[in-house]
Amino acid sequence: MPMFGKRTLFQWFRFAWEREPVIVAAIVVGVLPPFGVVFMPESWREDVMRRQHMVTTRYPVPVRDEGDDTKA
């Protein structure tokens, strides 16, 4: 296990959690969301990707209608 000073990373985490749990929780909540997509179920991941595309796309991409418009 890698050492950070005289303690392991887990020991530092536990030490910080005992002193300031709110700060540790805020850091964890702030760091995990970029990795959250990896741990989501497939259906949730597709929904998130669709929403992100809707947010990042300025104008909706027109869908080509392959139907027969001559009968109209």
DSSP file (Angstrom, degrees, kcal/mol; ACC not computed):
  #  RESIDUE AA STRUCTURE BP1 BP2  ACC     N-H-->O    O-->H-N    N-H-->O    O-->H-N    TCO  KAPPA ALPHA  PHI   PSI    X-CA   Y-CA   Z-CA
    1    1 A M              0   0    0      0, 0.0     2,-0.1     0, 0.0     0, 0.0   0.000 360.0 360.0 360.0 133.2    0.0    0.0    0.0
    2    2 A P        -     0   0    0      0, 0.0     7,-0.7     0, 0.0     2,-0.4  -0.380 360.0-136.7 -67.3 143.1    1.4    3.4   -0.9
    3    3 A M  E     -A    8   0A   0      5,-0.2     2,-0.6     6,-0.1     5,-0.2  -0.811  12.4-161.6-103.6 140.9    2.4    5.5    2.1
    4    4 A F  E >  S-A    7   0A   0      3,-3.8     3,-1.3    -2,-0.4     2,-0.5  -0.895  75.9 -46.1-118.0  96.4    1.7    9.2    2.4
    5    5 A G  T 3  S-     0   0    0     -2,-0.6    -2,-0.0     1,-0.2     0, 0.0  -0.689 121.8 -27.8  73.7-127.9    4.1   10.4    5.1
    6    6 A K  T 3  S+     0   0    0     -2,-0.5     2,-0.3    -3,-0.1    -1,-0.2   0.385 129.6  70.1 -98.9   3.1    3.8    7.8    7.8
    7    7 A R  E <  S-A    4   0A   0     -3,-1.3    -3,-3.8     2,-0.0     2,-0.1  -0.834  77.4-120.3-120.8 156.6    0.2    6.8    7.1
    8    8 A T  E  >  -A    3   0A   0     -2,-0.3     4,-2.1    -5,-0.2     5,-0.2  -0.413  38.3-103.3 -82.0 169.1   -1.6    5.0    4.3
    9    9 A L  H  > S+     0   0    0     -7,-0.7     4,-2.4     1,-0.2     5,-0.2   0.894 123.4  52.9 -60.9 -40.7   -4.3    6.8    2.2
   10   10 A F  H  > S+     0   0    0      1,-0.2     4,-2.8     2,-0.2    -1,-0.2   0.901 107.4  51.3 -63.3 -40.2   -7.0    4.9    4.2
   11   11 A Q  H  > S+     0   0    0      2,-0.2     4,-2.5     1,-0.2    -1,-0.2   0.899 110.5  48.9 -64.1 -39.9   -5.5    6.0    7.5
   12   12 A W  H  X S+     0   0    0     -4,-2.1     4,-2.7     2,-0.2    -2,-0.2   0.916 111.6  49.9 -63.6 -42.1   -5.5    9.6    6.3
   13   13 A F  H  X S+     0   0    0     -4,-2.4     4,-2.6     2,-0.2    -2,-0.2   0.929 113.0  45.6 -61.9 -46.1   -9.1    9.3    5.2
   14   14 A R  H  X S+     0   0    0     -4,-2.8     4,-2.0     2,-0.2    -1,-0.2   0.896 112.6  51.2 -65.2 -39.9  -10.2    7.8    8.5
   15   15 A F  H  X S+     0   0    0     -4,-2.5     4,-1.3    -5,-0.2    -2,-0.2   0.926 113.7  44.0 -61.0 -46.7   -8.3   10.5   10.4
   16   16 A A  H  X S+     0   0    0     -4,-2.7     4,-3.3     1,-0.2     8,-0.2   0.882 110.7  55.1 -67.5 -37.8   -9.9   13.3    8.4
   17   17 A W  H  < S+     0   0    0     -4,-2.6    -1,-0.2     1,-0.2    -2,-0.2   0.875 107.0  50.5 -63.5 -37.8  -13.4   11.6    8.7
   18   18 A E  H  < S+     0   0    0     -4,-2.0    -1,-0.2    -5,-0.2    -2,-0.2   0.838 119.8  36.4 -69.4 -31.9  -13.1   11.6   12.5
   19   19 A R  H  < S+     0   0    0     -4,-1.3    -2,-0.2     1,-0.2    -3,-0.2   0.920 136.3   9.1 -87.2 -48.7  -12.2   15.3   12.6
   20   20 A E     X  +     0   0    0     -4,-3.3     4,-2.0    -5,-0.1     5,-0.2  -0.642  61.2 166.2-136.7  76.8  -14.2   16.8    9.8
   21   21 A P  H  > S+     0   0    0      0, 0.0     4,-2.6     0, 0.0     5,-0.2   0.837  78.5  57.5 -63.4 -31.5  -16.8   14.5    8.3
   22   22 A V  H  > S+     0   0    0      2,-0.2     4,-2.3     1,-0.2     5,-0.1   0.919 108.6  45.1 -66.1 -42.6  -18.7   17.3    6.5
   23   23 A I  H  > S+     0   0    0      2,-0.2     4,-2.3     1,-0.2    -1,-0.2   0.918 114.2  48.6 -67.6 -42.7  -15.6   18.4    4.6
   24   24 A V  H  X S+     0   0    0     -4,-2.0     4,-2.5    -8,-0.2    -2,-0.2   0.917 112.1  49.5 -63.1 -42.7  -14.6   14.8    3.7
   25   25 A A  H  X S+     0   0    0     -4,-2.6     4,-2.8     1,-0.2     5,-0.2   0.904 110.1  51.1 -62.8 -41.2  -18.2   14.1    2.5
   26   26 A A  H  X S+     0   0    0     -4,-2.3     4,-2.0     2,-0.2    -1,-0.2   0.899 110.8  48.3 -63.7 -40.2  -18.2   17.3    0.4
   27   27 A I  H  X S+     0   0    0     -4,-2.3     4,-1.8     2,-0.2    -2,-0.2   0.923 112.9  47.8 -65.6 -43.7  -14.9   16.3   -1.2
   28   28 A V  H  X S+     0   0    0     -4,-2.5     4,-2.3     1,-0.2    -2,-0.2   0.927 113.1  47.8 -63.3 -44.7  -16.2   12.8   -1.9
   29   29 A V  H  < S+     0   0    0     -4,-2.8    -1,-0.2     1,-0.2    -2,-0.2   0.859 113.9  48.5 -64.9 -34.7  -19.4   14.1   -3.4
   30   30 A G  H  < S+     0   0    0     -4,-2.0    -1,-0.2    -5,-0.2    -2,-0.2   0.783 116.2  41.8 -75.0 -27.3  -17.5   16.6   -5.5
   31   31 A V  H  < S+     0   0    0     -4,-1.8     4,-0.3    -5,-0.1    -2,-0.2   0.813 107.0  58.9 -90.9 -32.5  -15.0   14.0   -6.8
   32   32 A L  S >X S+     0   0    0     -4,-2.3     3,-1.8     1,-0.2     4,-0.8   0.822  82.5  76.4 -74.8 -32.9  -17.3   11.0   -7.6
   33   33 A P  H >> S+     0   0    0      0, 0.0     3,-1.1     0, 0.0     4,-0.6   0.839  89.8  57.4 -53.7 -38.1  -19.9   12.4  -10.1
   34   34 A P  H 34 S+     0   0    0      0, 0.0     3,-0.3     0, 0.0     4,-0.2   0.830 113.9  41.4 -60.0 -26.2  -17.5   12.3  -13.1
   35   35 A F  H X> S+     0   0    0     -3,-1.8     3,-0.9    -4,-0.3     4,-0.7   0.503  92.5  88.8 -94.8  -5.3  -17.1    8.6  -12.4
   36   36 A G  H XX S+     0   0    0     -3,-1.1     3,-0.6    -4,-0.8     4,-0.5   0.800  76.2  64.3 -65.2 -29.7  -20.7    8.0  -11.7
   37   37 A V  H >< S+     0   0    0     -4,-0.6     3,-0.8    -3,-0.3    -1,-0.3   0.846  97.1  58.6 -62.8 -31.9  -21.7    7.3  -15.3
   38   38 A V  H <4 S+     0   0    0     -3,-0.9    -1,-0.2     1,-0.2    -2,-0.2   0.853 108.5  43.7 -65.0 -34.9  -19.4    4.2  -15.2
   39   39 A F  H << S+     0   0    0     -4,-0.7    -1,-0.2    -3,-0.6    -2,-0.2   0.398  91.9 105.8 -95.3   2.8  -21.4    2.7  -12.3
   40   40 A M  S << S-     0   0    0     -3,-0.8    -3,-0.0    -4,-0.5     2,-0.0  -0.464  79.4-100.4 -81.1 153.0  -24.9    3.4  -13.6
   41   41 A P     >  -     0   0    0      0, 0.0     4,-2.4     0, 0.0     3,-0.2  -0.341  39.9-107.2 -62.3 156.9  -27.2    0.8  -15.0
   42   42 A E  H  > S+     0   0    0      1,-0.2     4,-2.3     2,-0.2     5,-0.2   0.869 118.2  52.5 -58.1 -41.0  -27.3    0.8  -18.8
   43   43 A S  H  > S+     0   0    0      1,-0.2     4,-1.8     2,-0.2    -1,-0.2   0.901 111.2  46.8 -65.7 -39.7  -30.7    2.4  -19.1
   44   44 A W  H  > S+     0   0    0     -3,-0.2     4,-2.6     2,-0.2    -1,-0.2   0.906 110.3  53.8 -66.1 -40.6  -29.8    5.3  -16.8
   45   45 A R  H  X S+     0   0    0     -4,-2.4     4,-2.6     1,-0.2    -2,-0.2   0.909 108.1  49.3 -62.0 -42.9  -26.5    5.8  -18.7
   46   46 A E  H  X S+     0   0    0     -4,-2.3     4,-2.4     1,-0.2    -1,-0.2   0.908 111.5  49.6 -62.9 -40.8  -28.4    6.1  -22.0
   47   47 A D  H  X S+     0   0    0     -4,-1.8     4,-2.4     2,-0.2    -2,-0.2   0.910 111.3  48.7 -64.5 -42.2  -30.8    8.6  -20.5
   48   48 A V  H  X S+     0   0    0     -4,-2.6     4,-2.7     2,-0.2    -2,-0.2   0.923 111.9  48.7 -63.6 -44.2  -28.0   10.7  -19.1
   49   49 A M  H  X S+     0   0    0     -4,-2.6     4,-2.2     1,-0.2    -1,-0.2   0.902 111.2  50.6 -63.0 -40.0  -26.2   10.7  -22.4
   50   50 A R  H  X S+     0   0    0     -4,-2.4     4,-2.1     2,-0.2    -2,-0.2   0.922 112.1  46.9 -64.3 -43.6  -29.4   11.7  -24.2
   51   51 A R  H  X S+     0   0    0     -4,-2.4     4,-2.2     2,-0.2    -2,-0.2   0.905 111.2  51.1 -65.7 -41.2  -30.0   14.6  -21.7
   52   52 A Q  H  X S+     0   0    0     -4,-2.7     4,-2.7     1,-0.2    -1,-0.2   0.893 110.1  50.2 -63.0 -38.2  -26.4   15.8  -22.0
   53   53 A H  H  X S+     0   0    0     -4,-2.2     4,-2.0     1,-0.2    -1,-0.2   0.904 109.7  50.7 -65.8 -39.9  -26.7   15.8  -25.8
   54   54 A M  H  < S+     0   0    0     -4,-2.1    -2,-0.2     1,-0.2    -1,-0.2   0.875 114.1  44.9 -64.9 -36.0  -29.9   17.8  -25.6
   55   55 A V  H  < S+     0   0    0     -4,-2.2    -2,-0.2     1,-0.2    -1,-0.2   0.899 117.7  42.0 -73.9 -40.6  -28.2   20.3  -23.3
   56   56 A T  H  < S+     0   0    0     -4,-2.7     2,-0.6    -5,-0.2    -2,-0.2   0.696  97.3  84.6 -84.0 -17.9  -25.0   20.6  -25.4
   57   57 A T     <  -     0   0    0     -4,-2.0     4,-0.0    -5,-0.2    -4,-0.0  -0.745  63.5-160.5 -87.0 123.4  -26.7   20.6  -28.8
   58   58 A R  S    S+     0   0    0     -2,-0.6    -1,-0.2     1,-0.2    -4,-0.0   0.933  76.6  21.1 -71.3 -45.2  -27.8   24.2  -29.6
   59   59 A Y  S    S-     0   0    0      3,-0.0    -1,-0.2     0, 0.0     2,-0.1  -0.953  91.7-104.5-123.0 142.9  -30.4   23.3  -32.2
   60   60 A P        -     0   0    0      0, 0.0    -6,-0.0     0, 0.0    -2,-0.0  -0.397  37.6-115.3 -64.7 141.5  -32.1   20.0  -32.6
   61   61 A V        -     0   0    0     -2,-0.1     2,-0.1     1,-0.1    -4,-0.0  -0.658  34.0-117.8 -78.0 124.6  -30.8   18.0  -35.6
   62   62 A P        -     0   0    0      0, 0.0     2,-0.5     0, 0.0    -1,-0.1  -0.362  22.2-133.7 -66.1 141.7  -33.6   17.6  -38.2
   63   63 A V        -     0   0    0     -2,-0.1     2,-0.3    -3,-0.0     0, 0.0  -0.828  19.2-122.9 -96.9 129.6  -34.7   14.0  -38.8
   64   64 A R        -     0   0    0     -2,-0.5     2,-0.7     1,-0.1    -1,-0.0  -0.543  18.8-138.7 -73.2 131.5  -35.0   13.1  -42.5
   65   65 A D        -     0   0    0     -2,-0.3     4,-0.1     1,-0.1    -1,-0.1  -0.824  17.0-173.5 -92.9 116.0  -38.5   11.8  -43.4
   66   66 A E        +     0   0    0     -2,-0.7    -1,-0.1     2,-0.1    -2,-0.0   0.384  48.6 113.5 -89.7   4.3  -38.2    8.9  -45.7
   67   67 A G  S    S-     0   0    0      1,-0.1     2,-0.8     2,-0.0    -2,-0.1  -0.146  80.2 -94.7 -72.2 171.1  -41.9    8.7  -46.2
   68   68 A D        +     0   0    0      1,-0.1     3,-0.5     2,-0.0    -1,-0.1  -0.784  39.1 177.8 -90.2 109.8  -43.7    9.4  -49.5
   69   69 A D    >   +     0   0    0     -2,-0.8     3,-1.0     1,-0.2    -1,-0.1   0.431  61.8  87.6 -91.6   0.5  -44.8   13.0  -49.5
   70   70 A T  T 3  S+     0   0    0      1,-0.2    -1,-0.2     2,-0.1    -2,-0.0   0.715  80.8  60.3 -74.8 -18.1  -46.3   13.0  -53.0
   71   71 A K  T 3         0   0    0     -3,-0.5    -1,-0.2     1,-0.2    -2,-0.1   0.525 360.0 360.0 -85.8  -5.2  -49.7   11.8  -51.8
   72   72 A A    <         0   0    0     -3,-1.0    -1,-0.2    -4,-0.0    -2,-0.1   0.490 360.0 360.0 -69.8 360.0  -50.3   14.8  -49.6
